[in-house]
């Protein structure tokens, strides 16, 4: 939005403010000023001069030789203007002066006659497009004064970047209203009096689309003389970037910029049956030729201004060519209407016709402004075209509404703004921008929102207005309170981060899968019909059948990841996911959400180790168990002795786990997790043709388990002694029970024991397996001799043979 300072002063006085101060105050009000530019500064050196004598050029019929008085000297100037005459006061550019178009004036000979300057036309000075002759100024003007002073051209143009929610400021008077809020000045009215539009006319206005046109006002003017608009009006329009056309069009544009209400003038004699109909296009109306002579395609939802037979304008966007104001027009119908912003925005975008008119209608025009803006335009047209207003005019207003009333709490204002304001202060601020305010009690104001403030809807909007008017710089600032103590962190979140860190350090990659899964995963995982994991939460509007329920377990998603990696020729896999599962306890209730961990290993134990001696070794159960044990040890859920947590208990082993290669993680009598090989049938269902080992842990329960105390032991001073035991035991004996049996014996020098091999096959007979254990002995007081170690070791071996029906494997120690 552009305006000039002189134009603004027509509605509010700004004499006490400089241009810079005015720009700063407007910006702080939320109306950001983009530029402040002094007008006609390039004309400061152009002065007035009086032509004393005119004679014909001896060598050119169309040139004259003028003797010009500049007030300080007499100059000879060669001029080709047809209107030059003795006694005429005009504008002269002396040698050395540069015109607005960049032309530099020099002393020169024209057809052999010296010319010391240039007598200028309005177009050469950038005042308007008139180039019919040189400027013809008031004969009473003194010579030698700057032209900008003689014509009152000194002015400043200011451009404000408006936000879409402030259409009330898309006018000079709207800006003036904001200025009055901080100067305390009284806003001048648009017109002195607005006569009623009674409808006593010889024409008719009908609104058939009241949802798109809440108000339509019109007035007929006859005896119109179309011609140039006054110079002052042309200068103001040019200053804000609009091209003067003629007095009728210029006045409609001028009033639009002045008031914010777009207007349009029709040639009344072209209207069929003297009727205006506001409606949507009929079925056979597909095009209209607009003022720019382009044929536009119409859509059924566009709003048109029509006469009795045809469309004559696209409402709020552009008029039609057939009703255009021409030099022969003598009678006009002046329109001042209000249209639906959304409709105008869509129409302008579809037709590609952005304009000053649509700019305002798109953001919302005050419907209560139509009659006063119409009267203002009528007054100017009567004055500058010699027109006569016929009848009282028509005002059709089907969309009239009561003004919005809001209650504003003073204590709420003070709390939100951090200010101490009285009720009367808040009332004065709002009244300064034409809000109607009355006090209901000491704390509550009743505020009637003016119709031009379409952006005010709630109490908080009024509080924002108070903040603007007080000044954002006046609102006190304070540093935030920063507590010196360390805030308590969510233990579950800490566990999730620590778990991810530990597994990543072990070579795992984290996967993040959708929480929406397919229901057939339950069958692939061999879950029983009454398994609690089948109690799922179903999505009302799933993206697809493969994402129709909330997941109740993580493993299916991990197996999908494994299959995808194998399909992309990446068979060596170490993945984990930490995420929530959802168990529906009761219908029509929110599901229980639990945080779980699932990790999988498949392929080579050492991917990328093709050149090393252990290349090609496949991962097995002990890899996944080692990863789980390491995780629990770092989390201090396990000590080195972790036999009590890892158990073989067929009752708790999940159905998707191979019973021959499985274990569960127990906390007392509660299962915390499970690990082992994925069942072959489950792998087949997921399309996986290589073994996959997994472990899953309920982190929600893990966080409740007591962490083992940190212990410190001095480094051993004495060497350890190792003995291996290789026993053949029945297949039904879990290998872990051998460990439990050894740890259960109160042997003084026993430091640790671990299984390092389990073998089945020849020469071991069917139904048996060979389990190899490594036992470490150490004394903290002395170096152990062989006799002492042999004695303890023999007791352990004899105990295992007696309790598990074991025997030495051939070739092992006896």
N, C-alpha and C positions, 0 to 999 in steps of 0.2 A: 504494500500500500504506500503510494507516494502522495505527498501534499506539500504545498508551499507554506511558508511561515505567514505570509500576508493572508492567505486563505484561512489558515487556522485562526488568526487574530480576528477574523470576521465573526467567530463564535465565542472565543475566549481570549482574554488579554494575556500575552506572554512578554510584555515589555520589560518586566523585571528579570527575565532569564535570558542568558545568552543561548545561542544555538547548541553549544556543547553541553550546557547545563540541562537544557530541555531534553536532549538526546539521552543523557545519563539518567534523568528521572524517569523517562519513558521506559528505558531498558530495565530499570529496577522494578518497574510495575509489571514486568512480564512482556512488554511490547519491545522486542529487541530491535534497536535501530541499526540498520545495515550501512547507511551512508548519510552524510550531511554535505551538501554541495551548494556553493554560492552560484546563483544564476547570473548569466550575462557578464561574468567577470572579464571576458575577452572584449567587451564593448566599452570598457572604462576609458579608452583612448579615443573613441569615436565621439566627436563633439558636434554641437549644433552650429549651423552657418547660414547666412542669409545671402541669397543671390541678388546682387546689385544690378547686373546688366547681362543680357543674353544677345549674342550675335551668331550669325551662321558661320560655319566652318568654310573656308574658301575652297577646300578640295573634297568635301564630303557633304552630300545633301542631307543625310540623317544625323549629322553631328552638329553640336553647337559649342560655342566658346562662352564660358560663364565667368563673370567676375564675382568672386565669392568673398564675403567678409566673415572671418572666423573669430572676430572679437579682438584679436591681437595683430592680425595682418590681413592683407588683401592678397588672394591667390587667384591664379588663372587655371581653370579646370575645363578640359574637354569632356563633354557629356553627350550620350546618345539617347537619353530618356525623352519620351515624347511630351511629358507633362511639365518640363522645366519652364519656368517663367520668372521674370523680374519680381523681386519682393518676396519670393518664396523662401520659407525657412525649412531647411532639410538637414541631413546628416552628412558629414564629410570625414573621410579617412585620409589623413595626411601621409606624405611619403614616410616610409619606415614602419608603418603600422601593418600588422597582420590581421586579416579578416578571420571570422570564425571557421571558414572552410579551408584555411591555410594559405590563402593568397596574400602575398606580401606586396604592399603598395610602393611603387617607385615613381620618382620624377622621370617623365618620359616625353618623347615627341610623338604626337598622333597626327599623322599626315602632315608633318612639318610644323605643327603647332605644339609648343611646350604645354604639358598638363602637370600641374603640381598637386596631385591628389585625386580622390575619387568620390563623387556624389553617389550615395548608396541606396539601393532598394531594400525592401523589407526582407526579401529572400536572401540577399547577399549578407545581411546582418544576422540571419538565422531567426528572425522574428516570426515570419510565416512564409507562405509560398507565393506571395504576391510579387511578381516581377514585371508588372505593367508599367512601372515608372519608379522614380526615386521617391523616398519618403516625403510626404507633404505634411509638415508639422504645423502646430499653432503659430500663426503669424506674430503673436505677442511674446513668443519665447525669446530670451536673450541669446546672443551669439556666444560661442565658445564654452558653453557649459557641457559636461558629459551627457551623452545621450541617455544613459541609464538613469540619470537624475531627472532629465527633462521628461522622460516617459514613465517615471516611477517604476523602473524595471529592477531596482535593487531588491533582491529577494533570495530566499534560501529554500531549496527543495530537500525534504527529508524522506527517506525510505524506511519503512518499518516492516520487519518480517513477522507476519502474523501466524500464530498457531491456528489449526483448523477449528478449535473450540471458541474462537473469538471473532465471529462474523460481525459483531456489533462495532468493531473497530475498523471495518473495511470501508470507512467513510471519514471525511474530514471532521464532521460533527461528532462522530464516535470517538475519534482521537481527542477532540476538544473536551469531551466529557471526562476522559481520563486525566487530561491536564488540569481540569478544574478540581480534581480530587486533591491535588497538592498545592495549587495556587490559591484555592478558596474563591476563585472567580465564579461569576454567574454565567451559566451556559445560555447563549442566545437561542431563541426558538427558530425553527426552520422557516416558518411563516407566521405572520402576526395573527392570522385567524384562518381556521379551516372551515369553510362553509359546508353544510351538509349536502351529500349527494342523494337527492330525493328520488331520482329515477324518472323525472318528468322530461323525457327526451323523445326524439323521433327515431331512435334506434333501440336495439334490444341486446342484452347480454344474457346468455344461458350457460350455466355450468352443468355439464353432464357427468363429469368425473370429479366429484367433490372431494374424493380421497386424495387426488393429486393437485387440486387447486382450491385451497381454503378461502381465497378472497380474490375478487377481480373488480377493479374500479376503472372507469373510463370517462372521458370527457371529450366533447366535440368542440373544435375551434374552426371558425370560418374566416374568410378574408385574409388568409395567410399569404405573406409574401416571402418566398424562399430566397435567401441570399446569404452573404457572409455573416457570421456571428460577430459580436463586438470584439475589438482588438484585445481587451483585457481578458475576455473569456478564452480566446484563442491562445493567448500567452499562458494562461493557467493550464489549459489542456495539453499544450505542447510541453510545458515544464514537467508534467507527470507522465509523459510518454504516449499521449493520445493525439491522433491526427485530426485537426479541424476539417469538417466537411461542409456543412451549411448550418444556418442558425437553428433549424429544428433538430437535426441530429446532434449538434453540439450541445444544445440545451438539455436533451435527454441524458447525454453522457455526463454533462456537468452536474446535473441534479443527482445522478447515480453516485458520482464520486463524493458529492457533498453530503448526501443523506444515507447512502448505502442501499437505496431502493432502485433497482433497475426499472427503466421505463422503455416503451417502444411506441413509435408513431406510425399509424397506417394512413395511406391516402384514402380518405373516406369515400371518395367517388368510386373506388374500385370494389367496395364491399357489396356483395350481392344481397339484396333485400334488407340492407341496413341492419345486418344481424351479426353478432359475435357469438360463436358457440365454442366452448372449451370442452374438448372430448378426446378420446382415443381414436386412432385411424379406423375408418370403415374397411370392410373386406376388400373393396376395390381400390383403396388408396394405398399405393405402395411407394410413391415417390413424391418429392416436393423440390422445387427449384428455389434455393435460398438466395439471399442478397448478394452473395459472392458469385452468382451465376452458375453454381454447381448443382447438379441434380443429386439429391440425397435419398438413400433407401430408408424406408420407414419400417419400424417394427410394431407389432400390435400393442406393445406395452408403452409406447411413446405417447407423450401428451402433445396435442396440437391445438392451435388457435385457428378456428375455421369461420368462414362466413356461411351463408345458407347453402352453398354448393360445393366448396372445396377448402382444403387447408390453405391458410395464408401465412402461417408461421409455425416454427417448431418452438413450443412454449419454453421460455427461459433460456433459449440457446441462440436462435437467429431468426430474423423475419424472412418472409417470402419475397421473391423478386417482383411478383405481380402487384403487390401493394406498397412498393417502395416510394419514398418521398422523392419527388423530382422537382426540377425548377418550375414546372408547370402546375405543381400542386397548390391548391388554394384552400382546401378543406381537409383537416386531419382529424383522426380519432386517436387520442392519447391514452395509452394503456399503462396502468400501475397495478401489478398483480403480485400474488404470492403463490409459489409452487412448491410441491414436495421435493425436499433436497435429494432424496435417494433417486427419484425419477429423473431429475435433471442431471445428476451425476452420471447415471447409466446412459442417458441419451447423448450427453456431450462426449462420453468416451466412445460410444459406438459410432457416432458420426465424425469423430475426430475434429470437433470444433470447439477448442478452448477459447473462452472470451471473458472479458471483465464481467459481463452479465452472468454467465453460467458460474463463474468463480464465486459470486455472491450467493446465487440461488443454491449451489451445491452445499454451502456451509450453513444456510438457513437465514432467511430474511424475516425481519419483524413484520408480521401481518398487520399490526396496528399502525404501521408507518405509511401504508399505501395512500391514504387520502391526503395527508399533509404533503407528501412528496409530489403527488399529482398537482395539488394546488400551487406548490412552488414552481413547478414546470410551467403551469398555465400562466402564472404571473410573468415569468421571463419571456415566454412566447408572445404574449400580448404586448409586452414592452418592446421587444426587439424584432418582431415581424409584423406589427400592426394588426395582429389577429383579434378576433372577437370571440369570447367564450359563449357558446350556444347552450342554453338550458342549464340545469343543475348538475348533470352528470349522473352516472349509474354506479352503485356500489353493491355488489353481490357478495355476501359474507357468510357462506354456509359453515365455515370451520371456526367460528368465533368461540373462544374458550375463556373461562375465568382465569385470572392471574393466579399463579402458584403462590401459596402461603406456607411459610416455614417458621418453626419456632427455634430460636437460637438461645442456647444457654451460655451465659457469660462465664460461669466457672469452667465450662468445657472449652471455651475459647482460650482462657488463661492457661489451662492445663496443657492443651496441645501446643500452644505457641511459646510457653515458658515466659509469659508476660503478665504483668498486673495491669489490667484495664478495667475501667469502670463501665457501668451499663451505658451511661451517656456518651462516653468516648466511642464505644463500639457503634452506637446508633449514629453518631456524627460521621464516622467513617463510611458507613453504608449509605447514608443519606447524600453524601457528596457525589455518589455515582447514580443518583436517582432511584434508590431503593426506598420504598415506603416502610417506615419503621414506627411501631408503637410499643410501649412497654406494657407487659402483662403483670409483672411484679418486679422485685428488685433484681432477680436473676434471669428472667426470661423476656426476650423481645419477640414480638410477632413481626415477621418480615414479609412484605409483599414483593415478589420478584418481578421487575419490569419485563415486558414481553420481549424486549430486544436481547435479554440475557438468556438465551436458550441453553447455555451450558450450566446453569445453576439448577440442581435437582435435589440436593440433600443439605442437611445442616453443615456437614463438613465442607461443602462448597462455599458456604457463607464464611466459614472460618478461614478458608484460603483467601477469600476476598479481603478479610480484615488483615491478614498477614501481608498481602500485597500493598495495601494502603498504608499500613503502619511503616512498611519498608523492611525488606529482608535484612538489611544491614542493622536494623534496630533490634532484631531478635537476638537475645544474649546467647553466647556460645559457651559450652563447658566441655571439658575433657571427659571421656567415659571413665567410669569407675573400674579400676583394674584390681582384682583381688590378688594379693601376694601369695596366698596359699595355692597349692597345686590342685586343680579340679579333679574330682573323682572320675575316673574313666570307666566305661562300660567293660566289665570283665569278659563278657562274651565277645565283644569286639576285639579286645586284646588277644583273646584266645584264637580268634580267627586269623588275626595278623601274624601271630607267632607260629601258628600251624602252617600258614602259607610260607613263611620264611624257612622253617625247618625242612619242609618237603622240597622246596625249591633248591635248598642247599644239597639235597640228596639226588638232584638231577631230574626231579619231576617238573612238568609244565602245568600251569593252572588252566583249567577249562572253565568257561562260563556258559552254561546252557539255559535255554528257556525253561521257565517254571511250568509252561503248558506242554503236556505230553499226550501221547496216544494211549487209549485204554487197552489196546491189545498187548501192551508191555506186560501186563499182569499175567496173561497166559504164557507169554514167552518166558517169563521168570518162574513159571510153574507154581504160582501162588494158589493156595487152596481157596475154595469158594468163600469161606468165612474168615479169611485172613484180614486182619485189621487194616492192612495197606490197601485193600479194595474199597475202603470207605473214603471216597474221593469227593472233592468239590468240583461240580461241573460248571462250565462256562455257559452263560446264556447265549452269547453270540460269538462262538469260536471262529478263529481265522480259517481253520480247516479241521478235518477229522483227526489229523495227526497232532493237533493242539487243542483238544476238546476238554481236557480235565487238568486240574492242578496236580503236580507230581506228589507222590507219597513216598518215593524212594529215589536215590540219585543214580544207582547203578545202571538202569536202562539208558540214561543219557550218556553215561561214560562208554557203554558198549556201542552206542551209535557213533561216538567219537572214534573208538577203536576201528570200527568197520570203515569209516570214512578215511582214516589215515592209511589203512591197509589198501583200500581201493586207489589211493593216490601213491602207492608204492612206498609207503613209510611204515614198515611192519614192526619196527623197534619202538615201543611206546612206553612212556612213563607219564601218566596224567593224574591229576587230582582236581577235585572240585569241592569247595565249601559253599553250601547253599542251604536254603530252607526247604523243608518238606511240609506238606499240608495234609493233616489227618482230620477228616470230618467226623466229629464225635456224635453230633445229633443233627437231624435235618433242620433246615432254616436257621442255622446258627453259623457263626464264623468258625472256620476250621482252626484246629490247634496247629501252630507253627513251631517247628523245631529245627534247630540248626544242626546239620549233619556234615560229615566228611566222608568222601569216597575217593579211593585211589586205585589205579589199575596199572599192572605191569604186563607186557607181552613182548615176545620177540627175544632178541639177544640180551644177555646179561650186561655185556659191555659193547654197546653200539659204537661203530667206528674204530674198533680195535682189530681190524683184519690182519695186521702184520705182527700182532703179539701172540704169544704162545697160548693165551686163553681165548683167542678168537673163536667164534662159533658156538660158545657155550650159551645154552638157552636158559632164560630166567625160570625159576621154579618157585615152589612154595616158600622156601627159606628166604628168598629175596623179598617177597612181600611181607613175610613175618618180621624180617630184619628191619624193614622200613617202618612198620608199625611200632615195633619195640623201641627203635631209636627215637621216634616221635614221642612216645610216652615217657621215655627216660629223660629227654631234654625238657619236657613239660613237668618233670618231677612227679609224674603219676606212678612211675615204676622206679624201683631200685634195680641194681644189677641182677638181683634175684627176682625174676619176673614170672616165675612159674605159677604163682597164685592167680595171676590175671589171665594168662593164656591157658585155656583148657580145651580138652576134647569132650564135648557134651552133645551127643546126637539130638537130644531134646531141643536144643536151642539153635542148631545149625540150620540156616535158611534153606528152602527148597532149591534155590538157584545155585547152591554150592555143592561141589562134588564131595560126598561123604568120605571118600578115601583120601582126601587131601584138604582138610578143613580144621578150623579151630575157632573158638569163640573167646571174646574178652569179657570177663566177668568181674563185677564189683559185688562181692558177696554172692547173693542168689539172684542178682539182676544182671542181664546181659547188656553190656555197654556197646559191643560191636562184634563183628565177625570177620573172618578172613579165610582165604583158601583159593582153590581153583574154581572158576565158573563152570557149572555143570555143562557137559557136552550138548545136551538137548537145548539148553538156553543159548549156547554159542551157535548152534545150528539155526535156531529161530532168528537170530540177529545176522545170520550170513557170515559168521566168522569161522575160519578154518584153521586157526592156530590157538594154542592154549592161552588163556587169559587168567591172571591171578589178581585178586582184589582184596582190599580191606575197607570196611566201613565202620565208622565210630559216631556215636551220638554225642556231639559236642555239648549239647544242652545239658546232658547228665555229667559229662566229663568235668564241666566247670564247677560242679557241686562236690566233686571228690577232693578229699584232703590231699594236699601236696606233701610229698616226702620232704623231711627236713634236709637241708644241705649238710653234708658231712665232709669232714676233712680227715684224711689219714696221712700219716707221714709216709714218705717213700720207703719201700722195704729195704732193709739193710742186708738181708740174707737171700740167697738164691732160691728159686722155686724148683720143684721136681715134678715132672709130668709123667703120667702113666696112661696108656691107652687101654681100653677094654673093648673087645669085639665079641658080642654075644649073639647067638641065634635064639630068637624068641618067636612064639606063635604070632601069626599075622594079627590076631585079635588084640594083642597087647599094644596099646598106644605108646609110641616112643617117649612121649612126654612123661608118662608115668615112671619110666626108669629114672628120669631126672628128679622127679618128686621124691622117689624112694631114696635116692642118694642124699638129697638135701635134708630129708627127714631124720637121717642118722646123725647123732651128736658126735661127729668125728672132730677131734681137736685141730688137726692140721689141714683139713679140707678148705681150700680157698675158692675153687670154682670148678664147674663141670659143664660140658657142652657136647651136643651131638654134632659130629662132623661128617657122618655118612650113614645112609640107610640103603641097603642093597637087597634086591630080590632077583632070583634067577639061579641058574646052575652055578656052582654045585649045591645051592641051598634047595632043599626039598620043598615041594609045593606046600602052601599053608604056613610057611615060615619066612622070616626076614632076618637080615643081619643088621644090627644096630651098632655103630662104632661110636664110642664116647671118649672124650679126652678129659682127664681129671688132673687138676693142678693142686699140689700140696706145698705148704710153706709154713715155716715157723717164724714168729716175730722175735724170738730170743736167741736162736742158734741156727747153725746150718744142719739140715736134716741129713742123716745117713741112710743108706739103702735099707738097712734092717728095720729101721723105724717106719719108713715109707711102705716097705713091703708088708709089714704087719697090718697097718691101717688099710692098705689097698686090698689085702686078702679078705678082710672083714666085709668090705663093700661088695666085692665080687661074690662072695658066698651068699650074702643077703639077697643080691639080685637073682642068683640062680635058684635060691630056695623059694623066693616069692613069685617069680615069673616063669618058672619051668624053663629056665634058660640054660644054654650050654655054650662052651667056647666054639667059636667058628674055627674051622680047620686052618692052621697056620698062625693062629693068634696065641697070646701067651696063655700058659696053663698054670 
